């Protein structure tokens, strides 16, 4: 099951990465606390990439949904009964006991302390359940201390196919044991203090903003800032991108109060630069560096062209075979029900799991009728491989076209190229200047 989930994750996301792996204890009881921006994709990502086996706390209604319920049970998930679902919250006593038992055996439990998935630009207030579980487990179970590890989930564009995803694990927090009350509950003040500590810890490994506009501004600023190093989004380090956006957001929150005029000036520079790039039909990463000679660019482009030509026959077959589910069936399935942005990726993944194999099976049926069972079986196995080849081909073609636009601007519109490069340098210098003011 874990290998299957990892395959899904690797197909849906172009890049996936994990940082702070050393912060997750290899053995012993641990609670992994995660933010929750992307519905069922969040647990899929952790289950596929976590350094050890993880059991999730999951809302009870998930266990009653066909297919999803079967997967949830297969992964050993523990149900949580929520008032918002109309469930009997008194049953959560059994949930706590199952968590304590799993931790007593040195297990790893993952949960979302916000209680629900959402698309807000910052985390929602934490429920106290994670703190109560941790203190209770530390108090009733002798043995190794319970540790809590905050884990931040970051998506470059969470609803978009072939975007990127990162898990960032923070410093572990040891949970002290203390006597429980008569009803088996820890002291309320201790619970509140630990909950506040956990909110701070998880905030340090996530991207937080007061409003969506700030997130969009910082995203643009980081892309332009990082593009000075060279062309090609594939060369950008995902962990560094995350770190820069975190720092830019902290700086933006501080400096828009202290030096609002300067912030407004830089925002204007960003808007003008973006407008010129859009007119040129380019992304920030497509603007070449002066230090890159034409010969270097042509050499890299030639290698890319040869690679694409070798891949083309299989890729074209993959495009023809998979065009119907990709362009029609999956969009149709996801548009039948109006979904929120935090559920869009989940809908796309489950629609794809149904649509693509269905089309492969139908095509294989016709091949079986004409050429026999063995040809049909071979064709069914080849179709997903051709689909992956098509993905690689189209992404490589997109990068090649982007580089060609950058080279064309540099060769045929040198004044426009120079003006954009000067603007980009000014933006980068302004960001570095403001970075020195951040406390």
matplotlib code that plots the C-alpha trace (Angstrom):
import matplotlib.pyplot as plt

x = [0.0, 2.8, 4.6, 1.4, 0.8, 4.4, 3.8, 0.7, 2.6, 5.5, 3.2, 1.0, 3.9, 6.8, 9.1, 8.8, 11.3, 11.7, 13.9, 14.6, 14.5, 17.0, 14.4, 12.1, 13.2, 13.9, 12.3, 10.2, 6.9, 6.3, 3.5, 3.8, 1.9, 1.0, -0.7, -3.6, -3.9, -4.6, -7.3, -6.4, -3.2, -1.6, -1.7, -0.9, 2.3, 3.4, 2.5, 4.6, 7.6, 7.8, 11.0, 9.0, 5.6, 2.9, -0.6, -3.1, -5.9, -8.7, -12.2, -14.8, -16.8, -13.8, -14.2, -17.7, -16.7, -16.3, -12.7, -11.3, -12.7, -11.0, -7.6, -8.1, -8.6, -5.8, -3.3, -4.4, -5.9, -7.7, -11.1, -11.8, -15.4, -16.1, -19.1, -19.2, -19.8, -22.7, -20.8, -20.8, -17.7, -17.9, -16.3, -13.1, -12.2, -11.6, -9.5, -7.3, -6.8, -5.8, -3.3, -1.8, -1.6, 0.2, 2.6, 3.3, 4.5, 6.8, 4.5, 4.3, 1.0, 0.3, -2.5, -3.7, -4.2, -6.2, -9.0, -9.9, -8.4, -8.6, -7.2, -6.6, -3.3, -2.4, -3.1, -6.4, -6.4, -5.3, -7.6, -6.3, -6.6, -2.9, -1.6, -4.0, -3.0, 0.7, 0.6, -1.7, 0.5, 3.6, 1.9, 0.3, 3.0, 6.3, 9.3, 10.9, 9.5, 6.9, 8.2, 6.2, 7.7, 6.1, 5.9, 5.1, 3.5, 4.3, 2.9, 4.0, 0.5, -1.5, -4.4, -2.2, -1.0, 2.8, 3.5, 5.9, 5.5, 7.8, 7.6, 9.7, 10.2, 11.1, 12.9, 11.3, 9.6, 9.8, 6.6, 6.9, 4.8, 2.5, -0.3, -3.7, -6.9, -9.7, -11.2, -7.9, -7.4, -4.2, -4.2, -6.0, -3.2, -0.6, -2.7, -3.1, 0.6, 1.7, -0.9, 0.5, 4.0, 2.9, 1.3, 4.6, 6.6, 4.4, 4.4, 8.2, 8.0, 5.1, 4.4, 2.1, 0.5, -2.3, -3.8, -3.6, -2.2, 0.9, 1.5, 1.1, 3.5, 6.1, 5.8, 6.5, 9.4, 11.0, 10.7, 12.3, 15.0, 15.9, 15.9, 19.1, 21.0, 20.0, 17.2, 15.0, 12.6, 14.0, 17.2, 15.6, 16.1, 12.7, 13.9, 15.7, 12.6, 10.6, 13.1, 13.3, 9.5, 9.3, 11.9, 10.3, 7.0, 8.4, 10.2, 7.2, 5.0, 7.6, 8.7, 5.3, 4.7, 8.1, 8.9, 5.6, 6.7, 9.7, 7.6, 5.1, 8.0, 9.3, 5.8, 5.6, 8.9, 7.6, 4.4, 6.2, 8.6, 5.8, 3.9, 6.9, 7.6, 3.9, 4.1, 7.2, 5.4, 8.0, 8.2, 10.9, 13.0, 13.1, 15.1, 18.7, 21.7, 24.3, 27.0, 25.5, 27.0, 24.9, 27.1, 26.3, 22.6, 22.7, 24.6, 22.1, 19.2, 20.7, 21.0, 17.4, 16.2, 18.0, 16.5, 13.0, 13.5, 14.5, 11.5, 9.0, 7.7, 6.7, 5.5, 3.3, 1.7, 1.2, -0.4, -2.9, -3.8, -4.2, -5.6, -9.2, -8.9, -6.5, -8.5, -12.1, -12.8, -10.9, -12.0, -15.6, -15.5, -14.0, -16.5, -19.6, -19.2, -18.2, -15.1, -13.1, -9.5, -8.2, -10.1, -9.3, -6.1, -7.7, -10.6, -8.2, -6.1, -9.1, -10.7, -7.5, -7.1, -10.5, -10.4, -7.0, -7.2, -10.7, -9.5, -6.5, -8.9, -11.3, -8.5, -7.0, -10.4, -10.4, -6.8, -7.7, -10.6, -8.3, -4.9, -5.4, -5.0, -1.2, -1.0, -3.8, -1.9, 1.3, -0.6, -2.2, 1.2, 2.7, 0.0, 1.0, 4.7, 3.8, 1.9, 4.9, 7.0, 4.4, 4.7, 8.5, 8.3, 5.8, 7.6, 10.9, 9.3, 7.9, 11.4, 12.9, 10.3, 10.8, 14.6, 14.0, 11.9, 14.7, 17.3, 15.1, 14.7, 18.4, 19.4, 16.6, 15.5, 18.7, 17.4, 14.4, 16.5, 18.9, 16.1, 14.5, 17.9, 18.5, 15.1, 15.6, 19.0, 17.4, 14.6, 17.1, 19.3, 16.2, 15.2, 18.8, 18.7, 15.5, 16.7, 19.4, 16.6, 14.8, 15.1]
y = [0.0, 2.4, 1.8, 2.3, 5.6, 6.7, 6.0, 8.2, 11.0, 10.8, 11.0, 13.9, 16.0, 16.9, 17.3, 16.0, 16.6, 16.1, 18.1, 17.6, 13.8, 13.6, 15.1, 12.1, 9.5, 6.1, 4.3, 5.1, 6.8, 9.9, 12.2, 13.9, 17.2, 18.5, 21.5, 20.6, 22.5, 19.8, 17.3, 13.6, 14.5, 15.5, 12.0, 10.4, 12.5, 11.6, 7.9, 7.8, 9.8, 9.4, 7.7, 5.2, 3.6, 6.1, 5.6, 8.5, 9.9, 10.3, 11.7, 8.9, 9.7, 8.7, 5.1, 5.0, 6.2, 3.4, 2.8, 5.7, 3.9, 0.6, 2.5, 4.3, 1.0, -0.7, 1.9, 1.2, 4.6, 5.5, 7.2, 10.6, 11.5, 15.2, 17.3, 18.9, 15.5, 14.8, 12.0, 10.9, 12.6, 10.4, 7.7, 9.7, 8.1, 4.9, 6.9, 8.2, 4.7, 3.4, 6.2, 5.5, 1.8, 2.5, 4.9, 2.4, 0.0, 2.6, 3.6, 6.8, 8.6, 11.5, 14.0, 17.4, 19.7, 22.3, 19.6, 20.2, 20.9, 24.5, 27.0, 29.9, 31.7, 30.9, 28.0, 27.8, 27.7, 24.3, 21.8, 20.6, 16.9, 16.5, 18.0, 15.9, 12.7, 13.4, 14.3, 11.3, 8.9, 10.2, 9.8, 6.4, 4.6, 3.8, 3.5, 5.9, 9.5, 10.6, 13.1, 15.5, 16.4, 19.3, 18.7, 21.5, 20.6, 23.0, 23.0, 25.3, 25.1, 22.5, 22.0, 21.8, 18.6, 18.4, 21.1, 20.5, 19.4, 19.5, 18.1, 20.0, 18.3, 20.6, 20.0, 17.3, 18.4, 16.0, 15.6, 15.5, 13.1, 14.4, 12.9, 12.7, 13.9, 11.6, 11.4, 10.5, 14.0, 16.1, 19.5, 22.1, 24.8, 22.3, 21.4, 25.0, 25.7, 22.7, 23.6, 27.1, 25.7, 23.3, 26.1, 28.1, 25.0, 24.1, 27.8, 27.6, 24.9, 26.3, 29.3, 31.7, 35.0, 37.3, 37.4, 35.8, 38.9, 38.7, 35.1, 36.0, 39.0, 36.9, 34.1, 36.6, 38.2, 34.8, 33.6, 36.8, 36.8, 33.2, 33.5, 35.6, 32.3, 30.8, 29.6, 26.6, 25.9, 22.4, 23.8, 25.5, 23.8, 23.3, 23.5, 26.8, 28.1, 27.3, 28.9, 32.1, 32.4, 32.0, 34.7, 37.1, 36.7, 37.5, 40.5, 41.7, 41.5, 43.6, 46.1, 47.1, 48.5, 50.1, 51.3, 51.1, 53.6, 51.5, 48.3, 50.0, 51.1, 47.5, 46.2, 48.7, 47.4, 43.8, 44.7, 46.5, 43.7, 41.1, 43.1, 43.3, 39.5, 38.8, 40.9, 39.0, 35.7, 34.5, 33.3, 34.8, 31.7, 32.1, 35.3, 34.2, 35.4, 37.6, 35.2, 32.4, 32.6, 31.9, 28.8, 27.4, 27.9, 26.4, 23.4, 22.7, 23.2, 20.8, 18.1, 18.7, 18.5, 15.2, 13.8, 14.8, 13.3, 10.0, 10.1, 11.4, 8.1, 6.6, 10.0, 10.6, 7.2, 8.1, 11.4, 9.8, 7.0, 9.3, 12.4, 11.4, 10.8, 13.7, 16.4, 15.2, 12.4, 13.7, 17.3, 16.1, 13.9, 16.7, 19.3, 17.2, 18.2, 21.7, 21.3, 23.7, 24.5, 22.3, 19.3, 19.8, 17.8, 14.9, 14.9, 14.9, 12.0, 9.7, 10.6, 9.7, 6.4, 5.5, 7.1, 6.2, 2.4, 2.4, 3.8, 1.4, -1.5, -0.5, -0.1, -3.4, -5.1, -4.1, -5.2, -8.6, -9.0, -8.3, -9.7, -11.9, -11.9, -11.7, -8.6, -7.0, -7.7, -6.3, -3.2, -2.6, -2.7, -0.4, 2.3, 3.8, 3.7, 5.6, 8.1, 8.7, 9.2, 11.7, 13.7, 13.8, 14.8, 17.7, 19.0, 18.9, 20.7, 23.3, 24.0, 24.1, 26.6, 28.8, 28.8, 29.6, 32.6, 33.8, 33.4, 35.0, 38.1, 38.3, 38.0, 39.9, 42.5, 43.2, 46.5, 44.9, 42.1, 44.5, 46.6, 43.5, 42.3, 45.7, 45.6, 42.1, 43.2, 46.2, 44.1, 41.6, 44.4, 45.9, 42.6, 42.1, 45.6, 45.0, 41.6, 43.3, 45.3, 42.2, 41.4]
z = [0.0, 0.9, -2.4, -4.3, -2.5, -3.1, -6.9, -6.9, -5.1, -7.5, -10.5, -9.2, -8.0, -10.3, -7.3, -3.7, -0.9, 2.8, 5.2, 8.9, 8.6, 11.4, 13.8, 13.5, 16.1, 14.4, 17.3, 20.4, 20.9, 18.7, 17.8, 14.4, 14.2, 10.8, 9.3, 7.0, 3.7, 1.2, 2.4, 1.9, -0.1, 3.2, 4.8, 1.4, 1.2, 4.8, 4.4, 1.2, 2.5, 6.3, 7.5, 9.6, 9.7, 10.7, 11.9, 11.4, 13.4, 10.9, 11.2, 11.6, 8.4, 6.3, 7.5, 5.9, 2.4, -0.2, -1.3, 0.9, 4.0, 2.9, 2.5, 5.8, 7.6, 5.8, 7.0, 10.6, 11.1, 14.4, 14.2, 15.8, 16.6, 16.0, 17.0, 13.6, 12.0, 14.4, 16.0, 19.7, 21.0, 24.1, 22.0, 21.8, 25.1, 23.2, 20.6, 23.4, 24.8, 21.3, 20.9, 24.3, 23.5, 20.2, 21.8, 24.6, 21.9, 20.5, 17.6, 15.6, 15.4, 13.1, 13.5, 12.4, 15.4, 13.4, 13.2, 9.6, 6.1, 4.8, 2.4, 4.9, 4.5, 8.2, 10.5, 12.4, 16.2, 17.6, 19.2, 22.6, 21.7, 20.7, 23.9, 26.0, 24.1, 24.5, 28.2, 28.9, 27.0, 28.8, 32.2, 31.8, 29.9, 31.5, 29.2, 26.7, 26.8, 24.3, 21.8, 19.5, 16.1, 14.2, 10.5, 8.0, 4.6, 1.8, -1.7, -4.5, -6.0, -4.1, -6.5, -9.7, -11.3, -11.5, -8.9, -6.0, -2.4, 0.7, 4.2, 6.8, 10.2, 13.1, 16.5, 18.7, 21.9, 24.9, 26.8, 30.6, 32.6, 35.3, 37.5, 35.7, 37.3, 38.6, 35.2, 33.5, 32.2, 32.5, 34.2, 32.1, 32.5, 31.4, 28.3, 27.4, 27.8, 25.7, 23.0, 22.7, 22.5, 19.8, 17.8, 17.9, 16.9, 13.9, 12.8, 12.6, 9.9, 7.9, 5.8, 7.5, 6.4, 7.5, 4.0, 0.6, -1.0, 1.1, 0.1, -3.6, -3.3, -1.5, -4.1, -6.9, -5.0, -4.3, -7.9, -9.2, -6.5, -7.1, -10.9, -10.8, -10.2, -13.6, -15.8, -15.3, -12.5, -12.2, -10.9, -8.0, -4.6, -3.0, 0.6, -0.2, -1.9, 1.3, 3.6, 1.5, 1.4, 5.1, 5.7, 3.2, 4.9, 8.3, 6.9, 5.0, 8.2, 10.1, 7.4, 6.1, 9.5, 9.9, 6.3, 4.4, 1.7, 0.8, 0.8, -1.6, -3.8, -4.1, -4.8, -7.7, -9.0, -8.8, -10.6, -13.5, -13.9, -13.9, -16.5, -18.9, -18.5, -19.3, -22.4, -23.4, -22.8, -20.2, -16.6, -14.3, -14.6, -18.4, -18.4, -19.1, -17.2, -19.0, -17.7, -19.8, -23.3, -26.4, -27.0, -23.6, -24.1, -27.6, -26.3, -23.5, -25.9, -28.4, -25.8, -24.8, -28.4, -29.0, -25.8, -26.9, -30.3, -28.8, -26.4, -29.0, -30.5, -27.1, -25.8, -28.8, -28.3, -24.6, -25.5, -27.9, -25.4, -22.4, -23.9, -23.2, -19.5, -19.0, -21.0, -20.5, -18.0, -15.0, -15.5, -15.9, -12.8, -10.7, -12.0, -11.2, -7.5, -6.6, -4.3, -2.3, -3.2, -0.4, -1.8, -5.5, -5.6, -3.7, -6.3, -9.2, -7.8, -7.1, -10.4, -12.2, -10.3, -11.8, -15.3, -16.6, -15.9, -17.3, -20.6, -20.7, -20.1, -22.8, -25.3, -24.2, -24.8, -28.4, -28.8, -27.3, -29.7, -32.7, -31.7, -28.7, -24.9, -24.7, -27.0, -24.9, -21.7, -23.1, -24.3, -20.9, -19.2, -21.9, -21.7, -18.3, -19.3, -22.4, -20.2, -18.1, -21.3, -22.5, -19.2, -19.4, -23.1, -22.6, -19.5, -21.4, -24.3, -22.0, -20.5, -24.0, -25.2, -22.2, -22.7, -26.4, -25.5, -23.2, -25.8, -28.5, -26.3, -25.6, -29.3, -31.1, -28.5, -26.6, -25.1, -23.7, -22.3, -20.7, -19.2, -17.7, -16.3, -14.7, -13.2, -11.8, -10.2, -8.6, -7.1, -5.8, -4.3, -2.7, -1.1, 0.2, 1.6, 3.4, 4.6, 6.6, 8.5, 9.6, 13.3]

ax = plt.figure().add_subplot(projection="3d")
ax.plot(x, y, z, "-o")
ax.set_aspect("equal")
plt.show()
